[in-house]
Amino acid sequence: MSSQLELRSVSLGYRERTVVSALDLTLERGDIGCLLGPSGCGKTTVLRAIAGFEPLLAGEIQLAGHCVSRVGHTLPPEARRIGMVFQDYALFPHLRVGGNVGFGLHRLSDSERARRVAFWLEVVGLAGMEAAWPHELSGGQQQRVALARALAPEPELLLLDEPFSNLDPELRDSLAREVADLLRERGATALLVTHDQGEAFAMADHIGILEAGRLQQWAPPYDIYHWPANPFVAGFIGEGVMVDAHMLAQGDVQMPFGRVAAGSMPAPDDHPRPPAGPVQVLLRPDDVIHDDDSPHTARVLRKAFRGAQILYTLELDGGVQALALVPSHHDHAIGSRIGIRIAADHVVAFAAAPP
């Protein structure tokens, strides 16, 4: 498999202020990548640099093996064969749907342009809507038009900048899945920028976690969730709490409420076990199991109803707090005590920071 996009030690900034530092990233042809992080972490700046809108302070960007950006050289955006889908759709209000989709196809004959417009509207589920005006469409339909417009020129790389953030949550989730399926069916290479973890996990083959302009981890979604590279990634992805504990020589962990086995799931090579000594252990809600027969109990501090499940915030022995997802027919009052057991298939631990 060949690399479609490669960033080599890329640094970006404005007015002598560095926004992104020494970013290395490789996206293979046909894969969907995602840059995920809090507001202000630099993810949109990276996307703009890949598109050719921002110069580099250091490093190099390659597309399909060709350098498109380095210090002193920035290939113009229109020469990069990149499609872009924006947060606000950016449709031309004076053009009908067909005109919007065909906007980047001016070099084609009229008949070929019409054929391709019709093809891509059918692909995104809007067949026959060439004559509609953008203002006549729903938000989801407008975003489909924006996607068709970006894909119609058959770009080498598709960039998506918070493409679903203006949609309601239910439509956002369904459209993200649809778009991911469409891109994979077409074999497209894409890079998504978002702050929404649901979008990232629904769409991406690889996720990059950015924090303060530095890439913390670039890995498949499964590894990002189950094997976070550091405490920031562990706290940013999903839900969970960090618990002070002690790593024993054989890999088990002594926690304030008992001893937890290291688990049978093998760790990736890039996630070595901390040495014996003080550690912080990540406890996910699915690590804490409600068990009425367990000798260990915890007090219910808070509860959040989620339909099929209730997310409980619990106070365990020793004052440690943890989260637990419990089927919602187990409805316990705040202040009551429930039986719990720790059932971690693997222990995610980080060496404790020095005092």
For each residue, the residues with C-beta under 8 A, 3 or more apart:
1: 28 29 30
2: 28 29 64 65
3: 6 26 27 28 29 62 64 65
4: 27 28 29 30 31 63 64 156 157 189
5: 25 26 27 33 50 61 62 63 157 189 191
6: 3 25 26 27 61 62
7: 10 23 24 25 26 46 50 59 60 61 62
8: 24 59 60 61 62
9: 22 23 24 58 59 60
10: 7 20 22 23 24 25 46 49 56 58 59 60 61
11: 18 20 21 22 23 56 57 58 59
12: 18 19 20 42 45 46 49 54 56 57 213
13: 16 17 18 19 20 57
14: 17 19
15:
16: 13
17: 13 14
18: 11 12 13 21 57 213
19: 12 13 14 42 45 213
20: 10 11 12 13 23 42 45 46 49 210 213 214
21: 11 18 213 214
22: 9 10 11 58 59 214
23: 7 9 10 11 20 46 59 213 214 215
24: 7 8 9 10 215
25: 5 6 7 10 33 208 215 218
26: 3 5 6 7
27: 3 4 5 6 31 33 189 191 206
28: 1 2 3 4 31 189
29: 1 2 3 4 64 189
30: 1 4 184 187 188 189
31: 4 27 28 189 205 206
32: 180 183 184 188 189 190 191 192 203 204 205 206
33: 5 25 27 190 191 192 204 205 206 207 208
34: 191 192 193 194 199 200 203 204 206 207 208
35: 43 46 47 191 192 193 194 207 208 210
36: 43 194 195 197 200 207 208 209 210
37: 41 42 43 195 209 210 211 236
38: 41 195 211 236
39: 195
40:
41: 37 38 210 211 212 213
42: 12 19 20 37 45 46 210 212 213
43: 35 36 37 46 47 193 210
44: 47 48 161 162 193
45: 12 19 20 42 48 49 54
46: 7 10 12 20 23 35 42 43 49 50 193 210
47: 35 43 44 50 51 159 161 191 193
48: 44 45 51 53 54
49: 10 12 20 45 46 52 53 54 55 56 61 69
50: 5 7 46 47 61 69 82 157 159 191
51: 47 48 77 80 82 84 159
52: 49 68 69 74 75 76 77 79 80 82
53: 48 49 77
54: 12 45 48 49
55: 49 69 71 74
56: 10 11 12 49 59 60 61 69 70 71 74
57: 11 12 13 18 71
58: 9 10 11 22 71
59: 7 8 9 10 11 22 23 56 70 71
60: 7 8 9 10 56 67 69 70
61: 5 6 7 8 10 49 50 56 67 68 69 70
62: 3 5 6 7 8 65 66 67 68
63: 4 5 66 68 80 81 82 156 157
64: 2 3 4 29 156
65: 2 3 62
66: 62 63
67: 60 61 62 70 73
68: 52 61 62 63 74 75 80
69: 49 50 52 55 56 60 61 73 74 75
70: 56 59 60 61 67 73
71: 55 56 57 58 59
72:
73: 67 69 70
74: 52 55 56 68 69
75: 52 68 69 79 80
76: 52 79 80
77: 51 52 53 80 82
78:
79: 52 75 76
80: 51 52 63 68 75 76 77 156 157
81: 63 153 155 156 157
82: 50 51 52 63 77 155 156 157 158 159
83: 149 150 151 153 155 157 158 159
84: 51 150 158 159 160 161
85: 143 146 147 150 158 159 160 161 163
86: 89 90 146 161 162 163
87: 161 162 163 165 166
88: 166
89: 86 134 139 142 143 145 146 166
90: 86 146
91: 95 100 134 142 145 146 149
92: 95 99 100 103 134
93: 133 134 135
94:
95: 91 92 99 100 103 134
96: 99 100 130 131 132 133
97: 100 101 121 126 129 130 131 132 133 134 137 145
98: 101 102 114 117 121 130 131
99: 92 95 96 102 103
100: 91 92 95 96 97 103 134 145 146 149
101: 97 98 117 120 121 130 145 148 149 152
102: 98 99 105 113 114 116 117 152
103: 92 95 99 100 106 149
104: 149 152 153
105: 102 108 112 113 116 117 152 153
106: 103 113
107:
108: 105 112 113 116
109: 112 113
110: 113 114
111: 114 115
112: 105 108 109 115 116
113: 102 105 106 108 109 110 116 117
114: 98 102 110 111 117 118
115: 111 112 118 119
116: 102 105 108 112 113 119 120 152
117: 98 101 102 105 113 114 120 121 130 148 152
118: 114 115 121 122 127 130
119: 115 116 122 123
120: 101 116 117 123 124 148 151 152
121: 97 98 101 117 118 124 126 127 128 129 130 145 148
122: 118 119 125 126 127
123: 119 120 148 151 182 186
124: 120 121 144 145 147 148 182
125: 122 144 178
126: 97 121 122 129 141 144 145 148
127: 118 121 122
128: 121
129: 97 121 126 132 137 141
130: 96 97 98 101 117 118 121
131: 96 97 98
132: 96 97 129 136 137
133: 93 96 97 136 137
134: 89 91 92 93 95 97 100 137 142 145
135: 93
136: 132 133
137: 97 129 132 133 134 141 142 145
138: 141 142
139: 89 142 143 166 167 171
140: 143 144 167 171 175
141: 126 129 137 138 144 145
142: 89 91 134 137 138 139 145 146
143: 85 89 139 140 146 147 163 164 166 167 175
144: 124 125 126 140 141 147 148 175
145: 89 91 97 100 101 121 124 126 134 137 141 142 148 149
146: 85 86 89 90 91 100 142 143 149 150 163
147: 85 124 143 144 150 151 163 179 182
148: 101 117 120 121 123 124 126 144 145 151 152
149: 83 91 100 101 103 104 145 146 152
150: 83 84 85 146 147 153 155 158
151: 83 120 123 147 148 154 155 158 186 188
152: 101 102 104 105 116 117 120 148 149
153: 81 83 104 105 150
154: 151
155: 81 82 83 150 151 158
156: 4 63 64 80 81 82 189
157: 4 5 50 63 80 81 82 83 189 190 191
158: 82 83 84 85 150 151 155 183 188 189 190 191
159: 47 50 51 82 83 84 85 190 191 193
160: 84 85 163 179 190 191 192 193
161: 44 47 84 85 86 87 193
162: 44 86 87 165 193 194 195
163: 85 86 87 143 146 147 160 179 192 194
164: 143 167 171 172 175 176 194 196 199
165: 87 162 172 194 195 196
166: 87 88 89 139 143
167: 139 140 143 164 171 172 175
168: 171 172
169: 172 173
170: 173 174
171: 139 140 164 167 168 174 175
172: 164 165 167 168 169 175 176 196 198 199
173: 169 170 176 177 198 199 202
174: 170 171 177 178
175: 140 143 144 164 167 171 172 178 179
176: 164 172 173 179 180 198 199 202 203
177: 173 174 180 181 202 203
178: 125 174 175 181 182
179: 147 160 163 175 176 182 183 203
180: 32 176 177 183 184 202 203
181: 177 178 184 185
182: 123 124 147 178 179 185 186
183: 32 158 179 180 186 188 190
184: 30 32 180 181 187 188
185: 181 182
186: 123 151 182 183
187: 30 184
188: 30 32 151 158 183 184
189: 4 5 27 28 29 30 31 32 156 157 158
190: 32 33 157 158 159 160 183
191: 5 27 32 33 34 35 47 50 157 158 159 160
192: 32 33 34 35 160 163 199 200 203 204
193: 34 35 43 44 46 47 159 160 161 162
194: 34 35 36 162 163 164 165 199 200
195: 36 37 38 39 162 165
196: 164 165 172 199 200
197: 36 200 201 237 238
198: 172 173 176 201 202
199: 34 164 172 173 176 192 194 196 202 203
200: 34 36 192 194 196 197 203 204 207 221
201: 197 198 204 207 221 225
202: 173 176 177 180 198 199
203: 32 34 176 177 179 180 192 199 200
204: 32 33 34 192 200 201 207 221
205: 31 32 33 220
206: 27 31 32 33 34 218 219 220
207: 33 34 35 36 200 201 204 217 218 219 220 221 224
208: 25 33 34 35 36 215 217 218
209: 36 37 215 216 217 218 224 229 232 233 236 237
210: 20 35 36 37 41 42 43 46 213 214 215 216
211: 37 38 41 214 216 232 236
212: 41 42
213: 12 18 19 20 21 23 41 42 210
214: 20 21 22 23 210 211
215: 23 24 25 208 209 210 218
216: 209 210 211 229 230 232 233
217: 207 208 209 224 228 229 230 233
218: 25 206 207 208 209 215
219: 206 207 223 224 227 229
220: 205 206 207 223 224
221: 200 201 204 207 224 225
222: 225 226
223: 219 220 226 227 268
224: 207 209 217 219 220 221 227 228 233 237
225: 201 221 222 228 237 238
226: 222 223 265 346 348
227: 219 223 224 267 268 271 348
228: 217 224 225 231 233 234 237 282 348
229: 209 216 217 219 233 270 271
230: 216 217 233 234 350
231: 228 234 235 242 280 350
232: 209 211 216 235 236
233: 209 216 217 224 228 229 230 236 237
234: 228 230 231 237 240 242 282 348 350
235: 231 232 240 242
236: 37 38 209 211 232 233
237: 197 209 224 225 228 233 234
238: 197 225 284
239: 284 285 311 323
240: 234 235 282 283 284 285 287 323
241: 282 283 320 321 322 323
242: 231 234 235 280 281 282 283 350
243: 255 256 280 281 282 283 320 322
244: 256 278 279 280 320 352
245: 253 254 255 256 260 278 279 280 281 349
246: 253 254 276 277 278 279
247: 251 253 273 274 275 276 277 278 279 349
248: 251 252 253 254 259 276
249: 276
250: 262
251: 247 248 262 273 347
252: 248 259 260 261 262
253: 245 246 247 248 259 260 262 279 281 347 349
254: 245 246 248 259
255: 243 245 258 259 260 281 320 342
256: 243 244 245 316 317 318 319 320
257: 296 316 317 318 320 342
258: 255 296 317 342
259: 248 252 253 254 255
260: 245 252 253 255 281 342 344 347
261: 252 344 347
262: 250 251 252 253 273 346 347
263: 344 345 346 347
264: 345 346
265: 226 345 346
266:
267: 227 271 272 273 346
268: 223 227 271
269: 272
270: 229
271: 227 229 267 268
272: 267 269
273: 247 251 262 267 349
274: 247 277 279 349 350 351
275: 247 351
276: 246 247 248 249
277: 246 247 274 351 352
278: 244 245 246 247 351 352
279: 244 245 246 247 253 274 349 350 351 352
280: 231 242 243 244 245 349 350 352
281: 242 243 245 253 255 260 347 348 349
282: 228 234 240 241 242 243 348 349 350
283: 240 241 242 243 287 288 322 323 342 344
284: 238 239 240 287 323
285: 239 240 288 311 323 324 325
286: 325
287: 240 283 284 322 342 343 344
288: 283 285 298 314 322 323 324 340 341 342 343
289: 324 340 341 342 343
290: 312 324 326 330 338 339 340
291: 294 339 340 341
292: 338 339
293: 339
294: 291 297 339 340 341
295: 339
296: 257 258 316 317 339 340 341
297: 294 317 337 338 339 340
298: 288 314 315 316 317 322 324 337 338 340
299: 314 315 335 336 337
300: 303 312 313 314 332 333 334 335 336 337 338
301: 313 314 315 321 334
302: 312 313 334
303: 300 310 311 312 313 332 334
304: 310 311
305: 310 328
306: 309 310 311 325 328
307: 328
308: 327 328
309: 306 325 326 327 328
310: 303 304 305 306 325 326 327 328 330 331
311: 239 285 303 304 306 323 324 325
312: 290 300 302 303 323 324 325 326 332 338
313: 300 301 302 303 321 322 323
314: 288 298 299 300 301 321 322 323 324 338 340
315: 298 299 301 319 320 321
316: 256 257 296 298 319 320 321 322 340
317: 256 257 258 296 297 298 320
318: 256 257
319: 256 315 316
320: 241 243 244 255 256 257 315 316 317
321: 241 301 313 314 315 316
322: 241 243 283 287 288 298 313 314 316
323: 239 240 241 283 284 285 288 311 312 313 314
324: 285 288 289 290 298 311 312 314 340
325: 285 286 306 309 310 311 312
326: 290 309 310 312 330
327: 308 309 310 330
328: 305 306 307 308 309 310 331
329:
330: 290 310 326 327 338
331: 310 328
332: 300 303 312 336 338
333: 300 336
334: 300 301 302 303
335: 299 300
336: 299 300 332 333
337: 297 298 299 300
338: 290 292 297 298 300 312 314 330 332
339: 290 291 292 293 294 295 296 297
340: 288 289 290 291 294 296 297 298 314 316 324
341: 288 289 291 294 296
342: 255 257 258 260 283 287 288 289
343: 287 288 289
344: 260 261 263 283 287 347
345: 263 264 265
346: 226 262 263 264 265 267
347: 251 253 260 261 262 263 281 344
348: 226 227 228 234 281 282
349: 245 247 253 273 274 279 280 281 282
350: 230 231 234 242 274 279 280 282
351: 274 275 277 278 279
352: 244 277 278 279 280
353:
354:
355:
